[in-house]
């Protein structure tokens, strides 16, 4: 069986038959160079990662509730993370349509009202 690094695709040392068959099964691992590179990165929290983005970022779950936001997003809303986490996006943004508009219904609802105003 041929063994290659899953990241850089370099052939890795291991027991292989003398004849190299192009249809030989392949298994993957990680070579020492790629492992060293991966381990050299500093671990950061989700908030620290999001704060690296220059613009506002809001992380929402499948129901449209805010999980967290970066500091630019909090600055745009002029709110603390505790004030918006767990709230629906429209409620956190104080959207006038928030009480009647929920995930999945947002586009048709807003379009209908935009045309009638």
DSSP file (Angstrom, degrees, kcal/mol; ACC not computed):
  #  RESIDUE AA STRUCTURE BP1 BP2  ACC     N-H-->O    O-->H-N    N-H-->O    O-->H-N    TCO  KAPPA ALPHA  PHI   PSI    X-CA   Y-CA   Z-CA
    1    1 A X              0   0    0      0, 0.0     2,-0.3     0, 0.0    25,-0.2   0.000 360.0 360.0 360.0 135.4    0.0    0.0    0.0
    2    2 A X  E     -a   26   0A   0     23,-2.6    25,-2.9    14,-0.1     2,-0.5  -0.643 360.0-154.2 -84.3 139.5    1.3    3.5   -0.9
    3    3 A X  E     +a   27   0A   0      9,-0.4     9,-3.2    -2,-0.3     2,-0.3  -0.971  17.8 172.1-120.9 124.9    1.3    6.1    1.8
    4    4 A X  E     -aB  28  11A   0     23,-2.2    25,-1.9    -2,-0.5     2,-0.3  -0.908  39.3-100.1-129.0 156.2    1.1    9.8    1.1
    5    5 A X  E  >  -a   29   0A   0      5,-2.5     4,-1.5    -2,-0.3    25,-0.2  -0.602  25.1-144.3 -73.7 131.0    0.7   13.0    3.2
    6    6 A X  T  4 S+     0   0    0     23,-3.0    -1,-0.1    -2,-0.3    24,-0.1   0.680  95.7  42.6 -70.4 -17.5   -2.9   14.1    3.1
    7    7 A X  T  4 S+     0   0    0     22,-0.3    -1,-0.2     3,-0.1    23,-0.1   0.899 130.6  16.3 -95.4 -52.2   -1.8   17.8    3.1
    8    8 A X  T  4 S-     0   0    0      2,-0.1    -2,-0.2    23,-0.0    22,-0.1   0.535  90.8-130.8-103.6  -7.0    1.2   18.1    0.7
    9    9 A X     <  +     0   0    0     -4,-1.5    -3,-0.1     1,-0.2     2,-0.1   0.566  52.0 152.7  69.3  11.2    0.7   14.8   -1.2
   10   10 A X        -     0   0    0      1,-0.1    -5,-2.5    -6,-0.1     2,-0.2  -0.426  53.9-104.3 -69.3 147.0    4.4   13.8   -0.7
   11   11 A X  B     -B    4   0A   0     -7,-0.2     2,-0.3    -2,-0.1    -7,-0.3  -0.532  39.7-145.8 -69.3 135.3    5.2   10.1   -0.7
   12   12 A X        -     0   0    0     -9,-3.2    -9,-0.4    -2,-0.2     2,-0.1  -0.762  19.1-100.3-106.4 152.3    5.9    9.0    2.8
   13   13 A X        +     0   0    0     -2,-0.3     2,-0.3     2,-0.0    -1,-0.1  -0.378  64.8 115.3 -68.5 146.3    8.3    6.3    4.0
   14   14 A X  S    S-     0   0    0     -2,-0.1     2,-0.6     2,-0.0   -11,-0.1  -0.946  70.3 -53.9 171.1 176.6    6.8    3.0    4.8
   15   15 A X        +     0   0    0     -2,-0.3     2,-0.3   -13,-0.0    -2,-0.0  -0.641  60.8 163.2 -78.2 119.6    6.8   -0.7    3.7
   16   16 A X        -     0   0    0     -2,-0.6     4,-0.1   -14,-0.0   -14,-0.1  -0.967  41.5-100.6-132.9 150.2    6.0   -0.9    0.0
   17   17 A X        -     0   0    0     -2,-0.3     4,-0.1     2,-0.2     0, 0.0  -0.303  35.0-114.0 -64.8 157.0    6.4   -3.8   -2.5
   18   18 A X  S    S+     0   0    0      2,-0.1     2,-0.4     0, 0.0    -1,-0.1   0.893 102.0  65.9 -59.9 -43.2    9.4   -3.5   -4.8
   19   19 A X  S    S-     0   0    0      1,-0.0     2,-0.8     2,-0.0    -2,-0.2  -0.698  82.0-140.7 -86.3 131.8    7.2   -3.1   -7.9
   20   20 A X        -     0   0    0     -2,-0.4     2,-0.5    -4,-0.1    -2,-0.1  -0.820  15.0-163.7 -96.1 113.7    5.2    0.1   -8.0
   21   21 A X    >   -     0   0    0     -2,-0.8     3,-1.8     1,-0.1    -4,-0.0  -0.838  16.0-145.7 -96.8 128.3    1.7   -0.5   -9.3
   22   22 A X  T 3  S+     0   0    0     -2,-0.5    -1,-0.1     1,-0.3    -2,-0.0   0.742 102.2  53.7 -67.1 -21.6   -0.1    2.7  -10.3
   23   23 A X  T 3  S+     0   0    0      2,-0.0    -1,-0.3    -3,-0.0     3,-0.1   0.252  80.9 134.5 -93.6  12.9   -3.4    1.1   -9.2
   24   24 A X    <   -     0   0    0     -3,-1.8    -4,-0.0     1,-0.1     0, 0.0  -0.364  65.6-103.4 -63.3 136.6   -1.9    0.4   -5.8
   25   25 A X        -     0   0    0      1,-0.1   -23,-2.6    -2,-0.1     2,-0.4  -0.257  37.0-140.9 -59.6 150.1   -4.2    1.4   -2.9
   26   26 A X  E     -a    2   0A   0    -25,-0.2     2,-0.3    -3,-0.1   -23,-0.2  -0.925  16.3-171.4-118.7 138.7   -3.3    4.6   -1.1
   27   27 A X  E     -a    3   0A   0    -25,-2.9   -23,-2.2    -2,-0.4     2,-0.3  -0.896  17.8-135.8-120.6 157.7   -3.5    5.4    2.6
   28   28 A X  E     +a    4   0A   0     -2,-0.3     2,-0.2   -25,-0.2   -23,-0.2  -0.839  30.7 147.6-119.1 152.3   -2.9    8.8    4.0
   29   29 A X  E     -a    5   0A   0    -25,-1.9   -23,-3.0    -2,-0.3     2,-0.4  -0.710  46.9 -88.3-150.2-158.3   -1.0   10.2    6.9
   30   30 A X        -     0   0    0    -25,-0.2   -25,-0.1    -2,-0.2     2,-0.0  -0.995  33.7-134.1-131.7 128.9    0.8   13.4    7.8
   31   31 A X     >  -     0   0    0     -2,-0.4     4,-2.5     1,-0.1     5,-0.2  -0.332  28.6-107.1 -76.7 160.9    4.5   14.0    7.0
   32   32 A X  H  > S+     0   0    0      1,-0.2     4,-2.4     2,-0.2     5,-0.2   0.859 118.4  53.4 -57.2 -38.1    6.9   15.5    9.6
   33   33 A X  H  > S+     0   0    0      2,-0.2     4,-2.1     1,-0.2    -1,-0.2   0.937 112.2  43.1 -64.0 -46.3    7.0   18.8    7.7
   34   34 A X  H  > S+     0   0    0      2,-0.2     4,-2.6     1,-0.2    -2,-0.2   0.879 113.0  53.0 -68.3 -37.4    3.3   19.3    7.6
   35   35 A X  H  X S+     0   0    0     -4,-2.5     4,-2.4     2,-0.2    -2,-0.2   0.930 109.2  49.0 -62.5 -44.8    2.9   18.1   11.2
   36   36 A X  H  X S+     0   0    0     -4,-2.4     4,-1.0    -5,-0.2    -2,-0.2   0.913 112.0  49.4 -59.8 -43.5    5.5   20.7   12.3
   37   37 A X  H  < S+     0   0    0     -4,-2.1     4,-0.5     1,-0.2     3,-0.4   0.920 111.9  47.6 -62.4 -44.8    3.6   23.4   10.4
   38   38 A X  H >< S+     0   0    0     -4,-2.6     3,-0.8     1,-0.2    -2,-0.2   0.885 112.3  48.8 -65.7 -38.7    0.3   22.5   11.9
   39   39 A X  H 3< S+     0   0    0     -4,-2.4    -1,-0.2     1,-0.2    -2,-0.2   0.659  99.9  67.6 -76.6 -15.0    1.6   22.4   15.4
   40   40 A X  T 3< S+     0   0    0     -4,-1.0     2,-0.2    -3,-0.4    -1,-0.2   0.665  78.8  98.4 -79.6 -15.0    3.3   25.8   15.0
   41   41 A X  S <  S-     0   0    0     -3,-0.8     2,-0.3    -4,-0.5    -3,-0.0  -0.531  78.2-120.6 -77.4 138.2    0.0   27.6   14.8
   42   42 A X        -     0   0    0     -2,-0.2     2,-0.3     1,-0.1    -1,-0.1  -0.570  23.2-122.8 -77.8 134.3   -1.2   29.3   17.9
   43   43 A X        -     0   0    0     -2,-0.3     2,-0.3     0, 0.0    -1,-0.1  -0.599  34.8-176.2 -76.1 136.7   -4.6   28.2   19.2
   44   44 A X        -     0   0    0     -2,-0.3     2,-0.1     2,-0.0     0, 0.0  -0.924  26.6-106.4-131.5 158.1   -7.1   31.0   19.6
   45   45 A X     >  -     0   0    0     -2,-0.3     4,-2.3     1,-0.1     5,-0.2  -0.340  35.9-107.8 -75.4 164.8  -10.6   31.2   20.9
   46   46 A X  H  > S+     0   0    0      1,-0.2     4,-2.7     2,-0.2     5,-0.2   0.917 121.4  51.7 -59.4 -44.0  -13.5   31.7   18.5
   47   47 A X  H  > S+     0   0    0      1,-0.2     4,-2.2     2,-0.2    24,-0.2   0.916 109.2  49.7 -61.1 -43.6  -14.0   35.3   19.6
   48   48 A X  H  > S+     0   0    0      2,-0.2     4,-0.5     1,-0.2    -1,-0.2   0.901 111.9  49.2 -61.8 -40.3  -10.2   36.0   18.9
   49   49 A X  H >< S+     0   0    0     -4,-2.3     3,-1.2     1,-0.2     4,-0.3   0.937 111.9  47.3 -63.7 -46.9  -10.5   34.5   15.5
   50   50 A X  H >< S+     0   0    0     -4,-2.7     3,-1.6     1,-0.3    -1,-0.2   0.846 104.0  62.4 -64.9 -33.3  -13.6   36.5   14.6
   51   51 A X  H 3< S+     0   0    0     -4,-2.2    -1,-0.3     1,-0.3    -2,-0.2   0.657  89.3  70.7 -67.5 -14.3  -12.0   39.7   15.9
   52   52 A X  T << S+     0   0    0     -3,-1.2     2,-0.3    -4,-0.5    -1,-0.3   0.694  78.7  92.2 -74.0 -18.3   -9.3   39.3   13.2
   53   53 A X  S <  S-     0   0    0     -3,-1.6    19,-0.2    -4,-0.3     4,-0.1  -0.602  75.0-142.1 -77.0 135.9  -11.9   40.2   10.5
   54   54 A X  S    S+     0   0    0     -2,-0.3     2,-0.2     2,-0.1    -1,-0.1   0.729  79.5  52.3 -73.4 -20.4  -11.9   43.9    9.8
   55   55 A X  S    S-     0   0    0      1,-0.1    18,-0.3    17,-0.0    17,-0.3  -0.545 103.7 -69.0-109.6 176.2  -15.7   44.1    9.4
   56   56 A X        -     0   0    0     16,-0.3     2,-0.4    -2,-0.2    -1,-0.1  -0.420  48.1-172.6 -67.3 135.9  -18.7   43.1   11.5
   57   57 A X        -     0   0    0     -2,-0.1    13,-2.1    -4,-0.1     2,-0.5  -0.998   7.2-172.2-132.2 129.2  -19.2   39.3   11.8
   58   58 A X  E     -C   69   0B   0     -2,-0.4     2,-0.6    11,-0.2    11,-0.2  -0.988  11.6-152.7-121.8 124.1  -22.2   37.7   13.4
   59   59 A X  E     -C   68   0B   0      9,-2.8     8,-3.6    -2,-0.5     9,-1.3  -0.862  21.8-178.1 -97.1 120.8  -22.2   33.9   14.0
   60   60 A X  E     -C   66   0B   0     -2,-0.6     6,-0.2     6,-0.3     2,-0.1  -0.863  19.7-129.2-120.9 154.0  -25.8   32.6   14.0
   61   61 A X    >   -     0   0    0      4,-2.5     3,-1.9    -2,-0.3    -1,-0.0  -0.233  45.3 -82.8 -88.8-175.2  -27.2   29.1   14.6
   62   62 A X  T 3  S+     0   0    0      1,-0.3    -1,-0.1     2,-0.1    -2,-0.0   0.720 129.6  53.7 -63.8 -22.1  -29.7   27.2   12.3
   63   63 A X  T 3  S-     0   0    0      2,-0.1    40,-0.4    39,-0.0    -1,-0.3   0.429 120.3-106.0 -92.2   1.0  -32.6   29.1   14.0
   64   64 A X  S <  S+     0   0    0     -3,-1.9    25,-2.0     1,-0.3     2,-0.3   0.603  72.5 143.2  86.0  11.4  -31.1   32.5   13.3
   65   65 A X  B     -D   88   0C   0     23,-0.2    -4,-2.5    24,-0.1     2,-0.4  -0.674  56.6-111.3 -85.5 139.9  -30.1   33.1   17.0
   66   66 A X  E     -C   60   0B   0     21,-3.1    20,-3.5    18,-0.4    -6,-0.3  -0.561  31.1-178.9 -74.4 124.8  -26.8   34.9   17.5
   67   67 A X  E     -     0   0B   0     -8,-3.6     2,-0.3     1,-0.4    -7,-0.2   0.879  66.5 -38.4 -85.9 -48.0  -24.1   32.7   19.0
   68   68 A X  E     -C   59   0B   0     -9,-1.3    -9,-2.8    17,-0.1    -1,-0.4  -0.965  52.8-145.4-165.5 173.5  -21.5   35.4   19.1
   69   69 A X  E     -C   58   0B   0     -2,-0.3   -11,-0.2   -11,-0.2   -18,-0.1  -0.969  23.2-110.8-145.1 157.8  -20.2   38.5   17.2
   70   70 A X     >  -     0   0    0    -13,-2.1     4,-2.2    -2,-0.3     5,-0.2  -0.351  42.4 -97.1 -83.8 174.4  -16.8   40.1   16.7
   71   71 A X  H  > S+     0   0    0      1,-0.2     4,-2.0   -24,-0.2     5,-0.1   0.828 124.4  54.6 -64.9 -31.0  -15.9   43.4   18.2
   72   72 A X  H  > S+     0   0    0    -17,-0.3     4,-2.2   -19,-0.2   -16,-0.3   0.898 108.2  49.5 -67.9 -38.8  -16.7   45.3   15.0
   73   73 A X  H  > S+     0   0    0    -18,-0.3     4,-1.8   -16,-0.2    -2,-0.2   0.907 111.6  48.3 -63.6 -41.8  -20.2   43.7   15.0
   74   74 A X  H  X>S+     0   0    0     -4,-2.2     5,-1.9     1,-0.2     4,-1.2   0.869 110.2  52.6 -65.8 -36.1  -20.7   44.7   18.6
   75   75 A X  H  <5S+     0   0    0     -4,-2.0    -2,-0.2     2,-0.2    -1,-0.2   0.905 106.3  53.0 -65.9 -41.3  -19.5   48.3   17.7
   76   76 A X  H  <5S+     0   0    0     -4,-2.2    -1,-0.2     1,-0.2    -2,-0.2   0.903 117.4  37.6 -60.0 -41.8  -22.0   48.5   14.9
   77   77 A X  H  <5S-     0   0    0     -4,-1.8    -1,-0.2    -5,-0.1    -2,-0.2   0.618 102.3-134.2 -84.4 -12.9  -24.9   47.6   17.2
   78   78 A X  T  <5 +     0   0    0     -4,-1.2     2,-0.3     1,-0.2    -3,-0.2   0.926  66.5 117.8  55.8  46.6  -23.4   49.5   20.1
   79   79 A X      < -     0   0    0     -5,-1.9    -1,-0.2    -6,-0.1     2,-0.2  -0.905  66.4-111.7-137.4 163.5  -24.1   46.5   22.4
   80   80 A X    >>  -     0   0    0     -2,-0.3     3,-1.0    -3,-0.1     4,-0.7  -0.605  34.3-111.8 -90.7 158.3  -22.2   44.0   24.5
   81   81 A X  H >> S+     0   0    0      1,-0.3     4,-2.5    -2,-0.2     3,-1.3   0.898 118.1  58.0 -56.6 -42.2  -22.0   40.4   23.5
   82   82 A X  H 34 S+     0   0    0      1,-0.3    -1,-0.3     2,-0.2   -14,-0.0   0.783 100.9  58.5 -59.9 -26.7  -24.2   39.4   26.5
   83   83 A X  H <4 S+     0   0    0     -3,-1.0    -1,-0.3     1,-0.1    -2,-0.2   0.729 118.5  26.4 -76.5 -22.2  -26.9   41.7   25.2
   84   84 A X  H X< S+     0   0    0     -3,-1.3     3,-2.2    -4,-0.7   -18,-0.4   0.673  87.7 109.9-115.8 -22.0  -27.3   39.9   21.8
   85   85 A X  T 3< S+     0   0    0     -4,-2.5   -18,-0.2     1,-0.3     3,-0.1  -0.365  90.6  15.4 -63.0 129.5  -26.2   36.3   22.4
   86   86 A X  T 3  S+     0   0    0    -20,-3.5    -1,-0.3     1,-0.4     2,-0.2   0.236 101.7 116.3  91.6 -12.7  -29.2   34.0   22.1
   87   87 A X  S <  S-     0   0    0     -3,-2.2   -21,-3.1   -21,-0.2    -1,-0.4  -0.556  74.8-103.1 -86.1 152.9  -31.4   36.6   20.5
   88   88 A X  B >>  -D   65   0C   0    -23,-0.3     4,-2.4    -2,-0.2     3,-0.5  -0.473  36.1-113.2 -67.4 147.0  -32.8   36.3   17.0
   89   89 A X  H 3> S+     0   0    0    -25,-2.0     4,-2.2     1,-0.3     5,-0.2   0.881 115.6  51.2 -51.7 -46.3  -30.9   38.5   14.5
   90   90 A X  H 34>S+     0   0    0      1,-0.2     5,-2.9     2,-0.2     4,-0.3   0.850 110.6  49.5 -62.4 -35.3  -33.8   40.8   13.9
   91   91 A X  H X45S+     0   0    0     -3,-0.5     3,-0.8     3,-0.2    -1,-0.2   0.908 110.7  49.1 -70.1 -41.8  -34.3   41.3   17.6
   92   92 A X  H 3<5S+     0   0    0     -4,-2.4    -2,-0.2     1,-0.2    -1,-0.2   0.869 115.0  44.7 -64.4 -36.4  -30.6   42.1   18.2
   93   93 A X  T 3<5S-     0   0    0     -4,-2.2    -1,-0.2    -5,-0.2    -2,-0.2   0.483 109.7-126.6 -84.6  -3.3  -30.7   44.6   15.3
   94   94 A X  T < 5 -     0   0    0     -3,-0.8     2,-0.2    -4,-0.3    -3,-0.2   0.894  40.6-177.7  56.2  43.9  -34.0   46.0   16.6
   95   95 A X    > < -     0   0    0     -5,-2.9     3,-1.5     1,-0.1     4,-0.3  -0.522  31.0-134.9 -72.0 135.6  -35.6   45.5   13.2
   96   96 A X  T 3  S+     0   0    0      1,-0.3     3,-0.3    -2,-0.2    -1,-0.1   0.723 106.4  51.2 -67.2 -19.1  -39.1   46.8   13.0
   97   97 A X  T >> S+     0   0    0      1,-0.2     4,-1.6     2,-0.1     3,-1.2   0.495  81.0 100.6 -91.9  -4.6  -40.2   43.5   11.3
   98   98 A X  T <4 S+     0   0    0     -3,-1.5     3,-0.2    -8,-0.3    -7,-0.2   0.835  73.8  57.6 -54.0 -41.8  -38.6   41.2   13.9
   99   99 A X  T 34 S+     0   0    0     -4,-0.3    -1,-0.3    -3,-0.3    -2,-0.1   0.816 121.5  26.3 -63.1 -27.8  -41.8   40.4   15.8
  100  100 A X  T <4 S+     0   0    0     -3,-1.2     2,-0.5    -4,-0.1    -1,-0.2   0.500 110.6  77.0-110.9  -5.7  -43.5   39.0   12.7
  101  101 A X     <  +     0   0    0     -4,-1.6     2,-0.3    -3,-0.2   -11,-0.1  -0.924  55.0 168.0-114.4 122.6  -40.5   37.9   10.6
  102  102 A X    >>  -     0   0    0     -2,-0.5     3,-2.2     1,-0.1     4,-0.8  -0.788  47.6 -60.3-126.8 170.5  -38.6   34.7   11.4
  103  103 A X  T 34 S+     0   0    0    -40,-0.4    -1,-0.1     1,-0.3   -41,-0.0  -0.207 124.1  19.0 -51.0 133.1  -36.0   32.6    9.6
  104  104 A X  T 34 S+     0   0    0      1,-0.1    -1,-0.3    -3,-0.1     4,-0.2   0.008 121.7  61.6  93.6 -27.8  -37.3   31.3    6.3
  105  105 A X  T <> S+     0   0    0     -3,-2.2     4,-1.9     2,-0.1     5,-0.2   0.482  76.8  93.6-104.7  -5.6  -40.0   33.9    6.1
  106  106 A X  H  X S+     0   0    0     -4,-0.8     4,-2.7     1,-0.2     5,-0.3   0.908  81.8  47.2 -59.5 -51.3  -37.8   36.9    6.0
  107  107 A X  H  > S+     0   0    0      1,-0.2     4,-2.6     2,-0.2     5,-0.2   0.946 115.3  41.6 -64.8 -51.9  -37.4   37.5    2.3
  108  108 A X  H  > S+     0   0    0     -4,-0.2     4,-2.4     1,-0.2    -1,-0.2   0.901 116.8  50.5 -62.7 -37.2  -41.0   37.2    1.2
  109  109 A X  H  X S+     0   0    0     -4,-1.9     4,-2.2     2,-0.2    -2,-0.2   0.949 114.3  41.8 -64.5 -50.1  -42.2   39.2    4.2
  110  110 A X  H  X S+     0   0    0     -4,-2.7     4,-2.4    -5,-0.2    -1,-0.2   0.895 115.1  51.0 -65.8 -40.0  -39.8   42.1    3.7
  111  111 A X  H  X S+     0   0    0     -4,-2.6     4,-1.8    -5,-0.3    -1,-0.2   0.910 109.8  50.5 -63.3 -42.0  -40.3   42.1    0.0
  112  112 A X  H  X S+     0   0    0     -4,-2.4     4,-1.1    -5,-0.2    -2,-0.2   0.920 114.9  42.8 -62.2 -44.6  -44.1   42.2    0.4
  113  113 A X  H  X S+     0   0    0     -4,-2.2     4,-1.0     1,-0.2    -1,-0.2   0.837 110.3  56.1 -72.9 -32.0  -43.9   45.2    2.9
  114  114 A X  H  < S+     0   0    0     -4,-2.4     3,-0.2     1,-0.2    -1,-0.2   0.869 108.2  48.6 -66.7 -35.3  -41.3   47.0    0.8
  115  115 A X  H  < S+     0   0    0     -4,-1.8    -1,-0.2     1,-0.2    -2,-0.2   0.798 111.5  49.6 -74.4 -27.9  -43.6   47.0   -2.2
  116  116 A X  H  <        0   0    0     -4,-1.1    -1,-0.2     1,-0.2    -2,-0.2   0.613 360.0 360.0 -87.5 -11.8  -46.6   48.2   -0.2
  117  117 A X     <        0   0    0     -4,-1.0    -1,-0.2    -3,-0.2    -2,-0.1   0.467 360.0 360.0 -89.1 360.0  -44.7   51.2    1.4
